[in-house]
């Protein structure tokens, strides 16, 4: 009797308090906390640092995607919830079980490490408001601060940080956690000066060199970003003295090397040392980073030729590290871009985007520049091709064939040169691998059988050679294709490899002969393409590349070549006039425009500013109508040409939407996503359509479901033949959960027989308990069970003590219901779909 009496949570006697305190600590809390710690350890173990950017203060990123550790967190949440349900002794507004607040804190941490930051925020906020203990309130506030930072809700994080500043007494451990979290907050909000202060504070509060190493490395990275090379070098050297893991030590050495300038002491010695490192077998997997660092030194030495060669070697040796490969291509692309060698730069930007992760901090800017250069090169090639074709049209058929054959021979010769260069590079790599001792793999020391596939050393070498040629490729269909993003199963038999098709076409004489304009009409169409391309080039140069001289040159070339054209020439003259800053040149262009095209819109715009505004609005309307017409005629390439680039006007959002639709029609989904992201919220209707399209591209199944939800007016989907469960929703404080689960167990023995059901309980927010009974093969089975359940008086008598719901729900719908805590919404859905 004493045992059962001590189980009561309604009495606050010493025996009751001791029983529930001991049980809460050593049963649920201990096991839950051990699971939480194991999960955190696994997160840290699986974390891979990206040394191409500033490291995170905490070695944990994208927690919501760390699915392998979610089970650890779920167990901690479950254990903590059970402790709260069974051992909470809240009597007269006071909690007498001293481990309940710790369990709530554990649950909040588990939600945090599961990546469910909304639930973490709710839990930590509840602890702050519910409990008076300063220690627990401080810890909850700290974790609340971290949760806001992870959510990137920096305004709420700032308020919480200000509140944390009001606490006077803090242990050294909590001061350290606050300093590290503050550093993390300032780093993410790009406030590097404040981040440095908090990092220095964290270093002072941390004991042991090894524990400080990450903080010192981040501090060094910030100084390097700020071009404070002396301070950066100082902290990198501290890192090296702390005996860090090899990868961090290696990157610290590389970063020290990158801080050296031409006149610095040790510059030449450092380069010599780096070249020596390339011959060390231990550094084989780091060759890409070594050559990248050598290239940086050569840039500091103003030797761009050698730098480009080193960047090329860096990208060549990047077999596994796609991030480094992309950065090597990007650095080379930027050199060519700075030199205004846009053809070369465009090719290198293409390679950068191919290897760069879409989540990389530089991806969006790089992708934008790549698209601009793609458009630029497309128009440059259009002018070049049409000029060549028009020149060929003036020759006899025999002369045309000779020229075309010469073009094909030049292409073949160029391909042979490239192939030979590639072969020599591969041969050099092969000989280098033999020099480094790999030839031993094929000697007497080689383990394994004689047949190739029984020999692991031979297999390893083959894999290495494959990666050198093809890079790191997944085992999948169409692995040779560079761009598999736009392929789909139903296109496998119809879509050919664009690269191989292009190569084949350019060696076929008919590829050129068929494009030569033969009639006056075809010549006019060719001229139209040139005029359009020259105008597009002028706009791209001035608006996207900030090159007014090149822009003006392109605009004036239109006038030089087509002085009598009334469509593009006056527009190009007007654009050149607007480009010029020098009054004399500006006036000369104005005179030409007024004399040659006195009745054009652009002449009137120069003479009358009011007319200019009206004409501009009229032109914008006409352009929108024209583009819409082209889209309806399915002339998608012309749509792209007319909408690149776009000026700011009332039709910009609509034109961007049409452009994206054309890109989708041309299977350019990646480009469409970028175009759609440019649409702002000013035009709500267009913005909503854009959002819908983005969801459709990213997850077609989700859109089908969304359409079904929109049709039914519910956020749930009725799937009768999927797995179901029965859920009881009960008020938290009115029902004894342990007793209720005992009654359910008795009911199963009495009425169900041998069938086994899993009965579990969860907290739903802070006010409700859930009892979950699963699982049932389909909706009908679950509804039969529900009928039996509700006919059992012992159960209904117990649950009728409080407001409650008993419903059937599919596994998929349960996730939505639990995340949204949507008791009213799901009850409505259940009534309509299950009970009618």
C-alpha positions in Angstrom: 0.0 0.0 0.0 2.9 2.3 0.8 4.3 1.8 -2.7 1.0 2.7 -4.4 0.5 5.6 -2.1 3.9 7.0 -3.0 3.0 6.7 -6.8 0.4 9.4 -6.4 1.3 12.8 -7.9 -1.4 14.6 -6.0 0.3 14.3 -2.6 3.4 16.2 -1.6 4.6 14.1 1.3 8.3 13.4 1.7 7.9 9.8 0.5 6.0 10.9 -2.6 8.6 13.6 -3.4 11.5 11.2 -3.0 9.9 8.5 -5.1 9.1 10.8 -8.0 12.5 12.6 -7.8 14.4 9.4 -7.9 12.2 7.9 -10.6 12.3 11.0 -12.7 16.1 11.3 -12.5 17.3 7.7 -12.9 14.6 6.4 -15.2 13.4 8.8 -17.9 15.8 11.7 -17.5 19.0 9.7 -17.3 18.2 7.5 -20.3 16.9 10.4 -22.3 19.9 12.5 -21.6 22.3 9.7 -22.5 20.4 9.4 -25.8 20.7 13.1 -26.4 24.4 13.1 -25.7 25.0 10.1 -28.0 23.1 12.0 -30.8 25.1 15.2 -30.3 28.3 13.1 -30.4 27.3 11.5 -33.6 26.3 14.9 -35.1 29.8 16.3 -34.3 31.5 13.1 -35.6 29.6 13.2 -38.9 30.2 16.9 -39.4 32.6 17.9 -42.2 34.0 21.4 -42.0 34.1 23.5 -45.2 37.5 25.2 -45.0 36.7 27.3 -48.1 34.5 29.5 -45.9 34.6 30.7 -42.2 34.0 27.7 -40.0 30.9 27.4 -37.8 31.5 28.1 -34.1 29.6 24.9 -33.3 30.5 21.8 -35.4 26.9 21.2 -36.5 25.0 22.4 -39.6 21.7 21.6 -41.3 20.4 19.8 -38.2 17.0 19.3 -39.8 18.7 17.1 -42.5 20.7 15.0 -40.0 18.1 12.2 -40.2 20.5 9.5 -38.8 20.5 11.3 -35.4 16.8 12.0 -35.3 16.0 8.7 -33.6 18.3 9.7 -30.6 16.4 13.0 -30.3 13.0 11.3 -30.6 14.0 8.9 -27.7 15.1 11.9 -25.5 11.7 13.7 -26.3 9.8 10.5 -25.5 11.6 9.8 -22.3 11.3 13.4 -21.1 7.6 13.4 -22.0 6.9 10.2 -20.0 8.7 11.7 -17.0 6.6 14.8 -17.1 3.4 12.8 -17.5 4.1 10.3 -14.7 6.1 12.3 -12.2 5.1 16.0 -12.4 3.8 17.0 -8.9 2.2 20.4 -9.6 0.1 21.1 -6.5 -1.3 24.5 -5.8 0.7 26.0 -8.7 4.0 24.8 -7.4 6.1 22.0 -8.8 7.4 19.5 -6.1 9.4 17.2 -8.4 12.7 19.0 -9.0 13.6 17.1 -12.2 10.6 18.3 -14.3 12.3 21.5 -15.4 15.4 19.5 -16.4 13.2 17.2 -18.5 11.6 20.2 -20.3 15.1 21.6 -21.0 16.2 18.2 -22.3 13.2 18.1 -24.6 13.9 21.6 -25.9 17.5 20.6 -26.6 16.3 17.4 -28.4 14.0 19.5 -30.6 16.9 21.9 -31.3 19.3 19.1 -32.4 16.5 17.6 -34.5 16.3 20.9 -36.4 12.8 21.6 -35.2 13.6 25.1 -34.0 9.9 26.2 -33.7 9.2 23.6 -31.1 12.5 24.3 -29.4 11.6 28.0 -29.1 8.2 27.1 -27.7 9.7 24.8 -25.1 12.5 27.1 -23.9 10.0 30.0 -23.8 7.7 27.9 -21.6 10.5 27.1 -19.2 11.4 30.8 -18.9 7.8 31.7 -18.1 6.9 28.7 -15.9 9.9 28.4 -13.6 11.5 30.8 -11.1 14.9 29.1 -10.7 17.4 31.6 -12.0 19.7 28.9 -13.2 17.1 27.1 -15.3 15.7 30.4 -16.7 19.3 31.4 -17.7 19.9 28.1 -19.4 16.5 28.3 -21.2 17.3 31.8 -22.3 20.7 30.7 -23.7 19.2 27.9 -25.7 16.4 30.2 -26.8 19.0 32.6 -28.1 20.7 29.7 -30.0 17.4 28.6 -31.4 16.7 32.1 -32.8 20.1 32.2 -34.3 19.6 28.9 -36.1 16.3 30.1 -37.4 18.1 33.2 -38.6 15.5 35.3 -36.6 18.2 37.8 -35.8 15.8 40.5 -34.4 14.4 38.0 -31.7 18.0 36.8 -31.1 19.1 40.4 -30.5 16.3 40.9 -27.9 17.2 37.7 -26.1 20.9 38.6 -26.1 20.0 42.0 -24.5 17.9 40.1 -21.8 20.8 37.7 -21.2 23.0 40.8 -20.4 20.8 41.5 -17.4 21.9 38.4 -15.5 24.6 39.3 -13.0 25.8 35.9 -11.8 26.9 33.3 -14.3 29.2 30.3 -13.9 32.3 30.1 -16.1 30.6 27.3 -18.1 27.5 29.5 -18.9 29.7 32.5 -19.7 31.6 30.4 -22.2 28.4 29.1 -23.8 27.1 32.7 -24.0 30.3 34.0 -25.6 30.4 31.2 -28.2 26.7 31.6 -29.0 27.2 35.4 -29.3 30.1 34.8 -31.6 28.0 32.5 -33.7 25.2 35.1 -33.8 27.6 37.9 -34.9 29.2 35.7 -37.6 25.9 34.8 -39.1 24.8 38.4 -39.1 28.1 39.5 -40.7 29.2 41.6 -37.7 32.8 40.5 -37.7 34.1 43.1 -35.3 31.7 41.9 -32.5 32.3 38.3 -33.4 36.1 38.8 -32.8 35.4 40.2 -29.3 33.2 37.2 -28.4 35.7 34.7 -29.9 38.6 36.3 -27.8 36.3 36.1 -24.7 35.6 32.4 -25.5 39.3 31.6 -25.9 40.0 33.2 -22.5 37.2 31.2 -20.9 38.2 27.9 -22.5 40.8 25.6 -20.8 43.1 23.4 -22.8 44.9 24.1 -26.2 42.9 21.5 -28.1 39.6 23.0 -27.1 40.7 26.5 -28.2 42.0 25.4 -31.6 38.7 25.8 -33.5 38.1 29.3 -32.0 41.6 30.4 -32.8 41.2 29.2 -36.4 37.9 31.1 -36.9 39.5 34.2 -35.4 42.4 33.8 -37.9 39.9 33.5 -40.8 38.1 36.7 -39.8 41.4 38.6 -39.7 42.3 37.2 -43.1 38.9 38.2 -44.5 39.5 41.7 -43.2 43.0 41.7 -45.0 44.7 42.0 -41.6 47.3 39.4 -42.6 49.7 39.9 -39.6 47.0 39.1 -37.0 45.7 36.2 -39.2 49.2 34.7 -39.4 49.5 35.0 -35.6 46.4 33.0 -34.9 47.1 30.4 -37.6 50.5 29.8 -36.0 48.7 29.4 -32.6 46.5 26.8 -34.3 49.5 24.9 -35.6 51.1 24.9 -32.1 48.0 23.3 -30.7 48.5 20.1 -32.6 45.2 20.1 -34.5 44.0 17.4 -36.8 45.8 17.1 -40.1 43.2 18.8 -42.3 43.0 21.9 -40.1 46.8 22.1 -39.8 47.1 21.7 -43.6 44.5 24.5 -44.2 46.2 26.7 -41.6 49.5 26.4 -43.5 47.8 27.1 -46.8 46.2 30.2 -45.4 49.5 31.5 -43.9 51.0 31.1 -47.4 48.1 33.1 -48.9 48.8 36.0 -46.6 52.3 36.5 -48.1 52.9 39.3 -50.6 55.6 39.8 -53.2 58.0 41.7 -51.0 57.4 39.7 -47.8 60.2 37.7 -46.2 59.9 34.1 -46.9 57.7 34.5 -50.1 60.1 32.6 -52.4 60.8 30.0 -49.7 57.1 29.4 -49.2 56.5 28.8 -52.9 59.4 26.4 -53.0 58.1 24.5 -50.0 54.6 24.3 -51.6 56.1 22.9 -54.8 58.0 20.4 -52.7 54.7 19.4 -51.0 53.2 18.5 -54.4 55.7 15.6 -54.6 54.9 14.2 -51.2 52.6 11.2 -51.5 51.0 12.1 -48.1 49.5 15.2 -49.8 48.0 13.5 -52.8 44.5 14.2 -51.9 45.4 17.8 -51.0 47.1 18.6 -54.3 44.1 20.7 -55.5 44.4 23.0 -52.4 48.2 23.2 -52.7 48.1 24.3 -56.3 45.3 26.7 -55.4 47.5 28.3 -52.8 50.4 28.5 -55.2 48.1 30.3 -57.6 47.2 32.8 -54.9 50.9 33.5 -54.3 51.4 34.0 -58.0 48.5 36.4 -58.1 50.1 38.3 -55.2 53.3 38.3 -57.4 51.2 39.8 -60.3 51.9 36.7 -62.4 48.5 35.9 -63.8 49.9 33.5 -66.5 51.5 31.2 -63.9 48.4 31.7 -61.7 46.1 30.5 -64.4 48.3 27.4 -65.0 48.2 26.6 -61.2 44.4 27.1 -61.0 44.2 24.7 -64.0 46.3 22.1 -62.1 44.2 22.6 -59.0 41.0 21.9 -60.8 42.7 18.9 -62.5 43.7 17.3 -59.2 40.3 17.9 -57.5 39.0 14.4 -57.7 36.8 14.3 -54.6 36.6 17.9 -53.4 34.0 19.6 -55.7 33.9 22.7 -53.6 37.7 23.3 -54.2 37.3 22.4 -57.8 34.6 25.0 -58.3 36.7 27.7 -56.5 39.7 27.0 -58.7 37.5 27.4 -61.8 35.9 30.5 -60.3 39.3 32.1 -59.6 40.4 31.5 -63.2 37.1 32.8 -64.5 37.5 36.0 -62.5 41.0 36.6 -64.0 39.6 36.2 -67.5 36.6 38.4 -66.6 39.0 41.1 -65.3 41.0 40.8 -68.5 37.6 41.2 -70.5 38.2 37.9 -72.2 34.5 37.1 -71.9 34.5 33.9 -74.1 37.1 32.2 -71.8 35.5 33.6 -68.7 32.1 32.2 -69.7 33.4 28.7 -70.2 35.1 28.8 -66.8 32.0 30.1 -65.1 30.1 27.2 -66.7 32.6 24.8 -65.1 32.3 26.6 -61.8 28.5 26.2 -61.7 28.8 22.5 -62.7 30.8 21.7 -59.6 29.6 24.3 -57.1 27.0 23.2 -54.5 23.8 25.2 -54.7 24.0 26.0 -51.0 27.5 27.5 -51.3 27.7 31.1 -50.2 29.1 32.2 -53.6 26.6 30.2 -55.7 23.9 32.9 -56.3 26.4 35.6 -57.4 28.3 33.1 -59.5 25.2 31.8 -61.2 24.0 35.3 -62.0 27.3 36.2 -63.6 27.3 32.9 -65.5 23.9 33.7 -66.9 24.9 37.2 -68.0 28.0 35.8 -69.7 26.0 33.0 -71.4 23.7 35.7 -72.8 26.7 37.8 -73.9 28.4 35.0 -75.6 25.2 33.8 -77.3 24.8 37.3 -78.8 28.5 37.6 -79.8 28.2 34.2 -81.5 25.1 35.2 -83.2 26.8 38.2 -84.8 29.9 36.1 -85.7 27.9 33.3 -87.2 25.6 35.5 -89.3 28.5 37.5 -90.6 30.2 34.2 -91.6 27.1 32.9 -93.2 26.5 36.1 -95.2 30.1 36.1 -96.3 29.7 32.5 -97.5 26.5 33.4 -99.4 28.5 35.6 -101.7 30.7 32.7 -102.8 30.0 30.0 -105.4 28.8 26.6 -104.3 32.2 25.1 -104.9 33.9 27.8 -102.9 31.4 27.4 -100.1 32.2 23.7 -99.9 35.9 24.4 -99.8 35.5 26.9 -97.0 33.3 24.5 -95.0 35.7 21.7 -95.4 38.5 23.9 -94.1 36.4 24.9 -91.1 35.8 21.2 -90.3 39.5 20.4 -90.7 40.3 23.3 -88.3 37.8 21.8 -85.8 39.3 18.4 -86.1 42.9 19.7 -85.7 41.9 21.7 -82.7 40.2 18.6 -81.1 43.4 16.6 -81.8 45.5 19.3 -80.1 43.2 19.2 -77.0 43.2 15.4 -77.0 47.0 15.3 -77.2 47.3 17.9 -74.3 44.9 15.8 -72.3 46.8 12.6 -73.0 50.1 14.2 -72.0 48.6 15.4 -68.8 47.3 12.0 -68.0 50.6 10.5 -68.9 52.4 12.9 -66.6 50.0 12.1 -63.7 50.5 8.4 -64.3 54.3 8.7 -64.3 54.0 10.9 -61.2 51.9 8.2 -59.5 54.6 5.6 -60.3 57.3 7.9 -58.9 55.4 8.2 -55.7 55.6 4.4 -55.3 52.4 3.3 -56.9 54.3 1.0 -59.3 54.7 -1.2 -56.2 51.0 -2.0 -56.6 51.9 -4.0 -59.7 55.1 -5.7 -58.4 55.7 -8.7 -56.2 54.2 -6.9 -53.1 50.8 -6.6 -54.7 48.2 -8.5 -52.8 45.2 -10.3 -54.3 44.8 -12.7 -57.2 46.3 -12.5 -60.7 43.0 -11.6 -62.4 42.3 -7.9 -62.6 39.1 -7.9 -60.6 40.6 -10.0 -57.8 43.4 -7.6 -57.3 42.5 -4.7 -55.0 45.6 -2.7 -55.8 44.9 -2.8 -59.5 41.2 -1.9 -58.9 42.3 1.0 -56.7 44.6 2.3 -59.5 41.9 1.9 -62.1 39.5 3.9 -59.9 42.1 6.6 -59.6 42.6 6.8 -63.3 38.8 6.8 -63.9 38.4 9.8 -61.5 41.3 11.7 -63.2 39.5 11.4 -66.5 35.9 11.7 -65.5 36.0 13.2 -61.9 33.9 11.9 -59.1 30.8 10.4 -60.7 27.8 8.6 -59.1 26.9 5.1 -60.2 23.8 6.0 -62.2 22.4 6.1 -65.7 23.8 8.7 -68.2 26.8 9.1 -65.9 28.8 10.7 -68.8 26.3 13.6 -69.0 27.4 16.8 -67.4 23.9 18.1 -66.8 21.5 15.4 -65.6 19.3 18.0 -63.8 17.1 18.4 -66.8 16.7 14.8 -67.7 13.7 12.7 -66.9 12.7 9.0 -67.4 10.3 9.7 -70.2 12.9 11.5 -72.1 15.6 8.8 -72.0 14.8 7.6 -75.5 14.3 11.0 -77.2 16.9 13.3 -75.7 20.4 12.8 -76.9 23.6 14.0 -75.3 23.8 17.6 -76.3 27.6 17.6 -76.3 27.9 14.6 -78.7 25.2 16.0 -81.0 26.9 19.3 -81.3 30.3 17.7 -82.0 28.7 15.6 -84.8 26.9 18.5 -86.3 29.9 20.8 -86.5 31.8 18.2 -88.6 28.9 17.7 -91.0 29.2 20.1 -94.1 25.4 20.2 -94.3 25.4 21.8 -90.8 26.9 24.9 -92.3 25.6 24.8 -95.9 22.0 24.5 -94.7 22.3 27.7 -92.7 23.7 29.9 -95.5 21.1 32.5 -96.6 20.1 31.9 -100.2 17.3 34.4 -100.8 16.8 38.1 -100.2 14.3 37.3 -97.4 16.8 35.0 -95.7 19.5 37.8 -95.9 17.0 40.2 -94.3 16.3 37.7 -91.5 20.0 37.3 -90.9 20.5 41.1 -90.7 17.6 41.2 -88.2 19.4 38.7 -86.0 22.6 40.8 -86.1 20.8 44.0 -85.2 18.9 42.3 -82.4 22.2 40.8 -81.1 24.1 44.1 -81.3 21.4 45.9 -79.3 21.3 43.1 -76.7 25.1 43.3 -76.4 24.9 47.1 -75.8 22.3 46.6 -73.1 24.2 43.8 -71.4 27.5 45.7 -71.4 26.0 48.8 -69.7 23.5 47.2 -67.4 25.2 44.0 -66.3 28.9 44.5 -66.9 29.2 48.2 -66.3 31.2 48.7 -69.5 29.9 51.9 -71.1 32.6 52.0 -73.8 31.9 48.5 -75.0 28.1 49.2 -74.8 28.4 52.4 -76.9 30.7 50.7 -79.4 28.0 48.0 -79.9 25.2 50.5 -80.2 27.2 52.6 -82.7 28.1 49.5 -84.7 24.4 49.1 -85.5 24.3 52.6 -86.9 27.5 52.0 -88.9 26.2 48.8 -90.4 22.6 49.7 -90.8 22.3 53.5 -91.1 18.9 53.3 -92.8 17.2 50.8 -90.4 14.3 52.5 -88.6 13.7 49.9 -85.9 17.0 49.3 -84.1 19.3 52.1 -85.4 17.4 55.1 -83.8 17.1 53.1 -80.6 20.8 52.3 -80.5 21.7 55.9 -81.2 19.5 57.0 -78.4 21.0 54.4 -76.1 24.6 55.5 -77.1 23.5 59.1 -76.3 22.4 58.2 -72.8 25.7 56.2 -72.3 28.0 59.1 -73.0 29.2 61.4 -70.2 31.2 63.8 -72.4 29.1 66.7 -73.7 30.8 66.9 -77.1 30.3 63.3 -78.1 26.8 63.4 -76.6 25.8 66.4 -78.7 27.3 64.7 -81.9 25.1 61.6 -81.4 22.1 63.8 -80.7 22.6 65.7 -84.0 22.9 62.4 -86.0 19.7 61.0 -84.4 17.7 64.2 -85.1 19.0 64.6 -88.6 18.7 61.0 -89.7 15.5 60.1 -87.8 13.6 63.3 -87.1 10.2 61.5 -86.8 11.4 58.6 -84.6 10.1 58.2 -81.0 13.6 58.7 -79.7 14.1 62.0 -81.4 10.9 63.3 -79.9 12.0 61.9 -76.5 15.2 64.1 -76.8 13.2 67.2 -77.6 10.2 66.7 -75.1 10.7 65.0 -71.7 6.9 64.6 -71.2 6.7 62.8 -74.5 9.6 60.7 -73.3 7.7 59.4 -70.3 4.5 58.7 -72.3 6.5 57.0 -75.1 8.4 54.9 -72.6 5.2 53.7 -71.0 3.7 53.0 -74.4 6.8 51.1 -75.5 6.7 49.0 -72.3 3.1 48.1 -73.0 3.9 47.2 -76.6 6.8 45.1 -75.5 4.7 43.2 -73.0 2.1 42.5 -75.7 4.7 41.4 -78.1 6.4 39.0 -75.6 3.1 37.5 -74.6 2.2 36.9 -78.2 5.5 35.1 -78.8 4.9 32.9 -75.8 1.4 32.0 -77.0 3.0 31.1 -80.4 5.4 28.9 -78.5 8.4 30.9 -79.8 10.3 30.4 -76.5 13.8 31.2 -77.7 12.5 34.6 -79.0 10.8 35.2 -75.6 14.2 34.7 -73.9 15.9 37.0 -76.4 13.2 39.7 -75.8 13.3 39.4 -72.0 17.1 39.5 -71.5 17.8 41.9 -70.0 14.8 43.6 -68.5 14.4 47.2 -67.3 12.5 48.2 -64.2 8.9 49.0 -65.2 5.3 48.0 -64.4 5.5 44.9 -66.6 8.8 43.5 -65.2 7.2 40.9 -62.9 4.9 39.7 -65.7 7.7 39.5 -68.2 9.9 37.6 -65.7 7.0 35.1 -65.3 6.6 34.6 -69.0 10.4 34.2 -69.3 10.4 31.5 -66.6 7.5 29.7 -68.4 9.5 29.7 -71.6 12.6 28.4 -69.8 10.5 25.6 -68.3 9.2 24.8 -71.8 12.8 24.6 -73.0 13.6 22.3 -70.1 15.9 25.0 -68.5 14.5 24.5 -65.0 17.5 25.7 -63.2 17.4 29.0 -65.1 13.7 29.2 -64.5 14.2 28.9 -60.7 16.6 31.9 -60.8 14.3 34.0 -63.0 11.3 33.2 -60.6 13.4 34.2 -57.6 13.7 37.7 -59.1 10.0 38.3 -58.9 9.2 40.5 -55.9 6.0 40.7 -53.8 4.7 44.0 -55.1 2.5 42.2 -57.7 0.9 39.6 -55.3 -0.9 37.7 -58.1 2.3 37.2 -60.1 4.3 36.5 -57.0 1.9 33.7 -55.9 2.1 32.1 -59.4 5.9 32.3 -59.2 5.9 30.6 -55.8 3.6 27.9 -57.1 5.9 27.3 -60.1 9.0 27.1 -57.8 7.2 24.4 -55.7 6.2 22.6 -58.8 9.7 22.5 -60.2 11.2 21.4 -56.8 8.6 18.8 -56.0 5.9 17.9 -58.6 4.3 15.5 -56.2 3.9 18.2 -53.6 2.1 20.3 -56.1 -0.3 17.5 -56.9 -1.1 17.2 -53.2 -1.4 21.0 -52.9 -3.9 21.1 -55.7 -5.9 18.4 -54.0 -5.8 20.3 -50.7 -6.9 23.5 -52.5 -9.8 21.6 -54.1 -10.9 20.1 -50.8 -10.2 23.2 -48.7 -8.2 21.2 -46.2 -4.5 20.8 -45.3 -5.0 17.0 -45.0 -5.2 14.3 -47.7 -7.7 11.4 -47.5 -5.9 8.2 -48.3 -8.2 5.4 -47.2 -5.9 2.4 -48.0 -2.8 3.7 -46.2 -1.6 2.9 -42.7 -3.7 4.4 -39.9 -3.6 4.9 -36.2 -6.1 5.9 -33.5 -5.3 9.1 -31.5 -6.8 10.3 -28.3 -6.3 14.0 -27.5 -6.8 14.8 -23.8 -6.3 17.8 -21.5 -3.0 17.5 -19.8 -4.0 18.0 -16.2 -7.3 16.1 -16.0 -6.5 12.5 -16.8 -4.0 10.1 -15.2 -2.2 8.8 -18.2 -0.7 5.7 -16.5 -4.1 4.6 -15.3 -5.7 5.2 -18.8 -3.0 3.1 -20.5 -3.7 0.3 -18.0 -7.4 0.5 -18.9 -6.6 0.4 -22.7 -4.3 -2.7 -22.1 -7.2 -4.4 -20.2 -9.6 -3.5 -23.0 -7.2 -5.2 -25.6 -7.0 -8.4 -23.5 -10.8 -8.5 -23.0 -12.1 -7.4 -26.5 -9.4 -7.8 -29.1 -7.6 -11.0 -28.2 -4.3 -11.9 -29.8 -3.8 -8.8 -31.9 -0.9 -6.7 -30.8 -1.1 -2.9 -30.7 1.6 -0.4 -29.8 0.3 2.1 -27.3 2.4 5.3 -26.6 1.9 8.8 -25.4 3.2 12.2 -26.3 2.9 15.8 -25.3 1.1 18.0 -27.8 2.3 21.5 -27.0 2.1 22.4 -23.4 -1.6 21.8 -22.7 -2.5 18.4 -24.2 -1.6 14.7 -24.0 -1.8 12.3 -27.0 -2.4 8.6 -26.6 -1.5 6.8 -29.9 -2.7 3.3 -30.7 -1.2 1.8 -33.8 -1.1 0.4 -36.4 -4.0 -0.4 -38.7 -3.7 -1.5 -42.3 -6.3 1.0 -43.5 -9.0 3.5 -42.5 -11.8 0.9 -42.2 -9.8 -1.3 -39.7 -9.0 1.8 -37.6 -12.7 2.9 -37.6 -13.9 -0.6 -36.5 -11.4 -0.4 -33.6 -12.7 3.1 -32.7 -16.3 1.9 -32.5 -15.2 -0.9 -30.1 -13.2 1.5 -28.1 -16.0 4.0 -27.6 -18.4 1.2 -26.7 -16.2 0.3 -23.7 -17.7 2.1 -20.6 -14.5 1.8 -18.5 -12.7 3.8 -21.1 -15.4 6.4 -21.9 -16.0 7.0 -18.2 -12.3 7.9 -17.8 -11.9 10.1 -20.9 -15.2 11.8 -20.3 -13.7 13.5 -17.2 -12.2 16.1 -19.6 -12.6 17.5 -23.1 -11.3 15.0 -25.6 -11.2 13.8 -29.2 -10.8 10.2 -30.5 -10.1 9.9 -34.2 -8.5 7.8 -36.9 -5.6 9.4 -38.8 -3.1 8.3 -41.4 0.6 8.3 -40.7 1.2 11.1 -43.3 -1.6 13.3 -41.9 -0.4 12.7 -38.3 2.9 14.5 -39.2 1.0 17.6 -40.3 -1.4 17.4 -37.4 1.4 17.1 -34.8 3.6 19.8 -36.3 0.7 22.3 -36.6 -1.1 21.2 -33.3 -4.2 21.5 -35.4 -6.9 19.8 -33.2 -9.8 21.8 -34.5 -8.8 21.6 -38.2 -8.2 17.8 -38.1 -11.4 17.1 -36.2 -13.3 18.9 -39.0 -11.5 16.9 -41.7 -12.1 13.7 -39.7 -15.9 14.4 -39.4 -16.2 15.1 -43.1 -14.2 12.2 -44.5 -14.5 9.4 -41.9 -17.9 9.7 -40.1 -20.2 10.8 -42.9 
